[in-house]
Amino acid sequence: MARIDPATLLPAPRIRRAVLEGDVTQLHRGDRHAAEGDVFEIDGVSFEVVEVAEERLGDLTDADARAEGSPDLDAYRRRIEQTHDLEWNDDDTAVLHRFERQE
């Protein structure tokens, strides 16, 4: 277990706010940015990375999209395409980082 800078995993301030508010509980990234058991802190609140796994984009669900702050998978797909200026390909992979607030 390592203590990591939240910006390493959560690159944008708005994402860090959404994590703190409980609206985002996981994030897919192109590469691995943390390991299971890593801990980060936002405004004095600690979070633990509980799962890190490579997944096919085509296997993502509406539940995954909601856990990343989108209302559904279609909205998530549009956001990813716009943010990263790419075309969604179900066979592409991304690394899931799921985290939980520590009390």
N, C-alpha and C positions, 0 to 999 in steps of 0.2 A: 504494500500500500504506500502510495506517495501522495504528498500534498501538491496539487497542481494549481496553476494560475487559471481562474475561470475563463479568461480570454483565450487560453490555448484551445479549449473545447468549444466555447461559446463566443464566436468572434465579434458579434455585434452587441452594443449596449441594449438594444431593444429585446434581443433574445435573452440576455441576462435578466432583464426586468420580468420578462414572461416566465422564466424559470422561477424567479423569486415569488411571483404571484401564483404559481402552480399551474399556469396555462401551458407550459412546455415541460414535459417529463422525459423526453428523449430527443436525440438529434442524430440524423444521418449525415455523415461527412464523407468526402472522397477517400480519405485516408484515416488510419487509426490515430486518434489524438489523446487517448487515455487508455488505461487498463482497468479491468475489474478490480474494485477495492480502492481505487484512487479517490481522493477527497478534494473538494474545492469549496470555497466560501464566497458568498455574495452578501454584502452588507451584514456581516456577522452571522449569517445562516449557513450551516454546513450541509453539503450534499455529498452522497457517495455514488460513484459509478458502480452499478450493480450488474450490468451486462454490456459486453462489447462483442459484436458479431458481424461478419460480412453477410449481406443479404442482396438478393436480386431485386431491382426496382419493381419488377413485375409481381413480386410476392408481397409487396406492401399493401396494406388494407386501409379502409376508412379509419379504423382505430389508430393505426400508425400516424395517419395524417392529423387526427385530432390531438394525439400526444405531442405533435410538433407544432401545434397552434393553428392548424388549418381546419375548416369545417368538414372537409371530406377529401378523398383522394384526388378528385378532379381539380379542386382548388389548389391542393398541394403541388400537383404536377405542373399546373400553370405557373405557380410561384417559383418553383425550381427552374423551369425553362426560362422565365424572365430574369431571375436573379443571376443565373449562371450562363445566360445566352447560349443555351444548348437545346437540342431536341431530345425528349425523353425516349429512352430505349429500354424496354422491359428486361432485356438481357444484361444491361449494365449493372454493376454492383456498387454498393456504398456501405460504409461501416456504421452500424447502429451503435450509439452510445446511449444507454438508458441509465437514468440516475434517480435517486430518491432523497428526499429531504430527511435530514437526521435531526431527531428531537433531543 
